Amino acid sequence: MSSLPFTVLVLLEPLGLLYGSSGRVLSPGSLTGRAAEHFPPDAPAVSGLLASHLPREELRHLFTAGPFWLHRDGELMLPAPLLLVQEPIVQEPIADPGGSVATSLDTPSRRSRRLLHWQDATDTTPSGWVDTAAEDHVHKSPSGGWIRLSDWPYPHRALPDQGIPIHDSPWQAVPHLHPKLSDHERVSAKEDALFLEYGIALSPGVRLAYLSSHAMAEGLVRFGGEGHLVQLRCQPLPPLLLDLLQRPLSPDPFALITPGVWGGPKLSIREPIDTTVPRGRFPWRRNGHPPGLLTDRPRPWRYRLGAGADGQRRLSRGRWALPAGTCYRVGGEPLPPWSDWEERWFPKEGLSLRHFGTALSLPLPPP
């Protein structure tokens, strides 16, 4: 078994707002739909921060994964798997001392007392994932949110009678309207002069969390596209997370806890493909059948490749990623833990995207 590359949890506590988007030209879509918002930053942002403090020869050994967040009580929060059948919790509004109505960070908004199950490929349901205790269609159930690491429904553990609490994201977007200045004088440009940016306000005591192979000196650092100040700390990985990351992942279902990026350099797909063989090979297919997949709409994912010959910073081509919480079921021979997956399964663009912890997975209970 390969050793797990992650050794520490990197924690980032913002001092004020954090950067939430790249900003776009002012338009009805970006005003009403918050189309440019992207938060929390993906693992490449933390990789760049760590790489700036590492010797060059260490960069090939750098691994990161995320994003996650740490509750103010110190527990790691993970993306909720999509096979959790969620139901709302009716609760009374909580009034803060200032008189306004707020929702407590400690009070979950939803819970799950059932799991979806994958039926064989001949099943007539649209996705193959069904709720055996209800007739509602799978997509009518809420999705998303975060669960505590201690509440993760790992194998050989029954769901509690009260269900698994599911929390909303502990941050809020604060829009800012910025003018783009002219190149020659300090006045607004005549065309495309306004763009919308989002600052992100985290709840007090909440910290963003990322897995990392390397620690970094603690203190104040600049993080994100606008260089906002954050307090950086490092702590050991939770023992339960280490245990889950070293368990086999099939034939029972498993869930991605980070965005999954698959495919070749110019194509994003929904499962790994080995491009080192002619016409490619899909290692998760059994008898020609694709794995059972429960996912949501894809999300954009990209990273910086460094500086070119002209010294300008370059962005990657950009990929589509399966969102964290996506669930797979691969029959037949068991799949090993993520740390033992073949590197040729991961796309390579300058370097293997495995170094960014894409598709990091944890096991789930059997049906």
C-alpha positions as CSV (number, residue, x, y, z in Angstrom):
1,M,0.0,0.0,0.0
2,S,1.3,3.5,-0.9
3,S,1.7,5.9,2.0
4,L,-0.7,8.7,2.2
5,P,1.0,11.9,0.9
6,F,-0.9,14.3,3.3
7,T,0.6,14.9,6.7
8,V,-0.9,18.2,8.0
9,L,-4.0,20.3,8.0
10,V,-3.4,23.8,6.8
11,L,-5.8,26.3,8.4
12,L,-6.6,29.8,7.0
13,E,-8.4,32.3,9.2
14,P,-9.2,35.5,7.2
15,L,-8.7,38.9,8.8
16,G,-11.7,40.6,7.2
17,L,-13.0,39.6,3.7
18,L,-11.6,37.0,1.4
19,Y,-11.5,37.1,-2.4
20,G,-14.6,35.4,-3.9
21,S,-14.4,35.7,-7.7
22,S,-12.4,36.9,-10.6
23,G,-14.8,39.8,-11.4
24,R,-16.8,40.1,-14.6
25,V,-18.1,42.9,-16.8
26,L,-21.3,44.3,-15.3
27,S,-24.3,42.5,-16.8
28,P,-27.8,41.4,-15.6
29,G,-26.5,37.8,-15.3
30,S,-23.6,38.7,-13.0
31,L,-25.8,40.9,-10.9
32,T,-28.7,38.6,-10.3
33,G,-27.1,35.2,-10.6
34,R,-23.7,35.8,-9.0
35,A,-22.3,34.1,-12.0
36,A,-18.7,35.0,-11.2
37,E,-18.6,33.7,-7.6
38,H,-16.1,31.0,-6.9
39,F,-15.5,30.1,-3.3
40,P,-13.7,28.5,-1.4
41,P,-10.5,28.6,-3.4
42,D,-9.4,25.2,-4.8
43,A,-6.3,23.3,-3.8
44,P,-4.1,24.9,-6.4
45,A,-4.4,28.2,-4.6
46,V,-2.9,26.7,-1.5
47,S,-0.3,24.8,-3.5
48,G,0.9,28.1,-4.9
49,L,1.1,29.6,-1.4
50,L,3.2,26.7,-0.1
51,A,5.3,26.5,-3.2
52,S,6.5,30.0,-2.7
53,H,8.1,29.0,0.6
54,L,9.6,25.6,-0.5
55,P,12.9,24.8,-2.2
56,R,12.5,24.1,-5.9
57,E,13.5,20.4,-5.5
58,E,10.6,19.9,-3.0
59,L,7.9,21.0,-5.4
60,R,7.6,17.6,-7.1
61,H,6.7,16.1,-3.7
62,L,4.1,18.7,-2.8
63,F,0.5,17.5,-2.5
64,T,-2.6,19.4,-1.4
65,A,-6.3,18.7,-1.3
66,G,-9.5,20.6,-0.5
67,P,-11.3,22.8,0.1
68,F,-12.8,22.0,3.5
69,W,-13.5,24.1,6.6
70,L,-13.0,23.8,10.3
71,H,-15.9,24.5,12.7
72,R,-15.2,26.9,15.5
73,D,-15.4,23.9,17.9
74,G,-12.4,22.4,16.1
75,E,-14.0,19.7,14.0
76,L,-13.3,19.3,10.3
77,M,-16.3,19.7,8.0
78,L,-16.6,17.7,4.8
79,P,-18.9,18.0,1.7
80,A,-22.1,16.0,2.2
81,P,-22.3,13.0,-0.2
82,L,-25.1,13.3,-2.7
83,L,-26.6,9.9,-1.8
84,L,-27.7,11.3,1.6
85,V,-31.5,11.8,1.4
86,Q,-31.8,15.2,3.0
87,E,-34.9,16.6,4.7
88,P,-35.3,20.1,6.2
89,I,-35.3,20.7,9.9
90,V,-37.9,23.2,11.1
91,Q,-36.4,25.5,13.7
92,E,-37.2,28.7,15.3
93,P,-35.2,31.8,14.3
94,I,-32.5,32.8,16.7
95,A,-32.2,36.5,17.6
96,D,-28.8,37.9,18.1
97,P,-28.0,40.5,20.8
98,G,-28.3,43.3,18.2
99,G,-31.9,42.4,17.6
100,S,-31.6,41.0,14.1
101,V,-32.6,37.4,13.2
102,A,-29.7,35.0,12.5
103,T,-29.2,31.3,12.1
104,S,-26.7,29.7,14.6
105,L,-23.6,28.1,13.0
106,D,-24.1,25.2,15.5
107,T,-27.7,24.5,14.3
108,P,-28.0,22.3,11.2
109,S,-30.6,23.3,8.6
110,R,-31.1,19.7,7.3
111,R,-30.6,16.1,8.2
112,S,-30.4,12.7,6.5
113,R,-31.8,9.5,7.9
114,R,-31.6,7.4,4.7
115,L,-29.2,6.7,1.9
116,L,-29.8,6.2,-1.8
117,H,-28.9,2.8,-3.2
118,W,-27.5,1.8,-6.6
119,Q,-29.4,-0.8,-8.5
120,D,-28.0,-2.8,-11.4
121,A,-27.6,-1.4,-14.9
122,T,-30.9,-3.0,-16.0
123,D,-32.9,-0.9,-13.6
124,T,-35.5,1.4,-15.3
125,T,-35.0,4.4,-13.0
126,P,-33.3,7.4,-14.6
127,S,-30.0,7.2,-12.7
128,G,-30.0,3.8,-11.0
129,W,-29.9,5.4,-7.6
130,V,-33.1,4.9,-5.7
131,D,-34.6,5.6,-2.3
132,T,-36.1,2.4,-1.2
133,A,-38.1,4.1,1.6
134,A,-39.9,6.7,-0.5
135,E,-41.4,7.2,-3.9
136,D,-40.1,10.7,-4.5
137,H,-37.7,11.2,-7.3
138,V,-34.0,11.5,-6.2
139,H,-33.7,15.0,-7.6
140,K,-36.5,16.3,-5.4
141,S,-34.4,15.9,-2.3
142,P,-32.2,18.9,-1.3
143,S,-28.4,18.4,-1.8
144,G,-25.2,20.0,-0.9
145,G,-24.1,21.2,2.5
146,W,-21.4,20.0,4.9
147,I,-21.3,17.3,7.6
148,R,-18.9,16.8,10.5
149,L,-16.1,14.3,10.1
150,S,-17.4,12.4,13.1
151,D,-20.8,12.1,11.4
152,W,-19.4,10.6,8.1
153,P,-21.4,7.4,7.3
154,Y,-18.5,5.1,7.0
155,P,-18.9,1.3,6.5
156,H,-20.1,-0.9,9.4
157,R,-21.6,2.1,11.2
158,A,-25.4,2.6,11.3
159,L,-26.9,6.0,10.7
160,P,-28.1,7.5,14.0
161,D,-31.8,7.6,14.7
162,Q,-31.9,11.4,14.7
163,G,-30.1,11.4,11.3
164,I,-26.9,13.0,10.1
165,P,-26.9,16.8,10.7
166,I,-26.1,18.8,7.5
167,H,-24.9,22.4,7.8
168,D,-25.0,25.2,5.3
169,S,-21.8,27.0,4.2
170,P,-20.6,29.4,6.9
171,W,-19.8,32.3,4.5
172,Q,-21.7,35.0,2.8
173,A,-20.9,36.9,-0.4
174,V,-20.6,40.7,-0.2
175,P,-20.8,42.3,-3.7
176,H,-18.6,45.2,-4.7
177,L,-19.0,47.3,-7.8
178,H,-15.6,48.4,-9.1
179,P,-14.7,50.8,-11.9
180,K,-11.9,49.8,-14.3
181,L,-9.5,52.7,-14.7
182,S,-8.1,54.1,-17.9
183,D,-4.6,53.0,-18.8
184,H,-3.4,56.7,-19.1
185,E,-5.3,58.6,-16.4
186,R,-7.2,58.1,-13.2
187,V,-10.7,58.1,-14.7
188,S,-13.0,55.3,-15.5
189,A,-12.4,53.5,-18.8
190,K,-14.9,54.4,-21.5
191,E,-15.9,50.8,-22.3
192,D,-16.5,47.9,-19.9
193,A,-15.7,50.3,-17.0
194,L,-17.7,48.5,-14.3
195,F,-17.2,44.9,-13.0
196,L,-18.6,43.0,-10.1
197,E,-16.5,41.4,-7.5
198,Y,-17.4,39.4,-4.4
199,G,-15.8,39.6,-1.1
200,I,-16.6,36.7,1.2
201,A,-17.3,37.1,4.9
202,L,-16.7,34.0,7.0
203,S,-18.6,33.4,10.3
204,P,-16.4,34.3,13.3
205,G,-14.1,31.4,14.4
206,V,-14.5,29.5,11.1
207,R,-11.3,28.6,9.2
208,L,-10.7,27.2,5.7
209,A,-8.9,23.9,5.8
210,Y,-6.7,22.0,3.3
211,L,-4.8,18.8,3.4
212,S,-1.1,19.2,2.7
213,S,2.1,17.2,2.4
214,H,4.2,20.1,3.7
215,A,3.8,22.4,6.7
216,M,4.5,26.1,6.6
217,A,5.6,28.6,9.1
218,E,2.6,30.0,10.9
219,G,1.7,33.7,10.7
220,L,0.1,36.3,8.5
221,V,0.2,35.6,4.8
222,R,-1.6,37.0,1.7
223,F,-4.0,34.5,0.1
224,G,-6.4,34.6,-2.9
225,G,-6.6,36.7,-6.0
226,E,-6.7,40.1,-4.2
227,G,-4.0,39.1,-1.7
228,H,-6.2,39.4,1.4
229,L,-4.5,38.7,4.8
230,V,-5.2,35.4,6.5
231,Q,-3.7,33.9,9.7
232,L,-2.1,30.5,8.7
233,R,-1.8,27.7,11.2
234,C,-0.9,24.0,10.8
235,Q,-2.1,21.0,12.8
236,P,-2.0,17.2,12.5
237,L,-4.6,15.3,10.5
238,P,-7.5,14.0,12.5
239,P,-7.1,10.2,13.2
240,L,-10.5,9.3,11.9
241,L,-9.7,11.0,8.5
242,L,-6.5,9.1,8.3
243,D,-8.3,5.8,9.0
244,L,-11.0,6.5,6.3
245,L,-8.4,7.6,3.7
246,Q,-6.7,4.2,4.0
247,R,-9.8,2.0,3.6
248,P,-10.6,0.3,0.3
249,L,-13.3,2.0,-1.8
250,S,-15.3,-0.7,-3.5
251,P,-17.4,-2.7,-4.2
252,D,-19.4,-0.5,-1.8
253,P,-20.2,3.1,-2.9
254,F,-17.7,5.9,-2.2
255,A,-17.9,9.7,-2.4
256,L,-15.6,12.4,-3.7
257,I,-14.7,15.0,-1.0
258,T,-12.8,17.2,-3.5
259,P,-13.7,18.1,-7.1
260,G,-13.0,15.3,-9.5
261,V,-11.1,16.2,-12.7
262,W,-10.9,13.4,-15.2
263,G,-10.0,13.1,-18.9
264,G,-7.2,14.0,-21.3
265,P,-5.5,17.4,-21.7
266,K,-8.3,18.8,-23.8
267,L,-11.3,16.9,-22.6
268,S,-13.1,16.5,-19.3
269,I,-15.1,13.3,-18.7
270,R,-16.9,11.7,-15.7
271,E,-14.6,8.8,-14.9
272,P,-10.9,8.0,-15.2
273,I,-9.3,7.2,-18.5
274,D,-5.9,5.7,-19.1
275,T,-4.5,7.6,-22.1
276,T,-1.2,5.7,-22.1
277,V,-2.8,2.9,-24.1
278,P,-4.2,3.1,-27.7
279,R,-7.8,4.7,-27.7
280,G,-7.7,4.9,-24.0
281,R,-8.9,2.5,-21.4
282,F,-11.6,3.1,-18.7
283,P,-10.2,1.3,-15.6
284,W,-13.5,1.6,-13.6
285,R,-15.6,-0.2,-16.2
286,R,-16.6,-3.8,-15.5
287,N,-17.7,-5.9,-18.4
288,G,-18.1,-2.8,-20.5
289,H,-20.5,-1.2,-18.1
290,P,-19.6,2.3,-16.6
291,P,-19.7,2.7,-12.9
292,G,-22.8,3.9,-11.0
293,L,-22.6,7.6,-10.8
294,L,-24.6,10.2,-8.8
295,T,-23.5,13.7,-9.5
296,D,-24.6,17.3,-10.0
297,R,-23.8,20.0,-12.6
298,P,-20.1,20.4,-13.3
299,R,-18.1,23.3,-11.9
300,P,-15.1,25.2,-13.4
301,W,-11.7,24.3,-12.2
302,R,-8.3,25.8,-13.3
303,Y,-4.9,26.7,-12.0
304,R,-1.8,28.8,-12.9
305,L,1.0,27.1,-14.8
306,G,3.6,29.6,-13.8
307,A,5.4,32.3,-15.9
308,G,6.1,32.1,-19.6
309,A,9.2,33.3,-21.5
310,D,7.8,36.8,-21.4
311,G,7.4,36.7,-17.6
312,Q,3.6,36.9,-17.8
313,R,1.7,34.6,-15.4
314,R,-0.2,31.9,-17.3
315,L,-3.5,30.1,-16.5
316,S,-4.2,26.5,-17.4
317,R,-6.6,25.8,-20.2
318,G,-9.4,25.3,-17.6
319,R,-11.3,22.1,-16.9
320,W,-14.8,21.0,-15.9
321,A,-14.8,19.1,-12.6
322,L,-17.4,16.9,-10.9
323,P,-18.4,18.6,-7.7
324,A,-17.4,17.3,-4.3
325,G,-20.1,15.0,-3.0
326,T,-20.3,13.0,-6.2
327,C,-20.8,9.3,-5.5
328,Y,-19.6,6.2,-7.5
329,R,-20.2,2.5,-7.2
330,V,-17.6,0.4,-9.0
331,G,-18.5,-3.4,-9.0
332,G,-16.2,-6.3,-9.4
333,E,-12.7,-6.2,-8.1
334,P,-12.3,-3.8,-5.1
335,L,-10.8,-0.4,-5.7
336,P,-7.9,0.5,-3.5
337,P,-7.7,3.7,-1.4
338,W,-7.1,7.0,-3.2
339,S,-3.4,6.9,-2.3
340,D,-3.0,3.7,-4.3
341,W,-4.7,4.9,-7.5
342,E,-2.6,4.8,-10.6
343,E,-1.1,8.2,-11.5
344,R,-1.9,7.6,-15.2
345,W,-5.6,7.8,-14.3
346,F,-5.2,11.5,-13.6
347,P,-4.9,14.2,-16.3
348,K,-1.5,15.7,-16.8
349,E,-1.0,19.3,-17.9
350,G,2.5,20.3,-16.9
351,L,2.2,18.1,-13.8
352,S,-0.3,15.4,-12.7
353,L,-3.4,16.8,-11.2
354,R,-3.1,14.1,-8.6
355,H,-0.8,16.6,-6.8
356,F,-3.9,18.8,-6.3
357,G,-5.8,16.0,-4.6
358,T,-8.5,15.8,-7.3
359,A,-11.2,13.2,-6.6
360,L,-10.0,12.4,-3.1
361,S,-12.5,9.8,-1.9
362,L,-13.9,8.3,1.3
363,P,-15.9,5.0,1.6
364,L,-19.6,4.8,2.3
365,P,-21.8,2.1,3.8
366,P,-22.9,-0.8,1.6
367,P,-26.6,-1.0,0.5
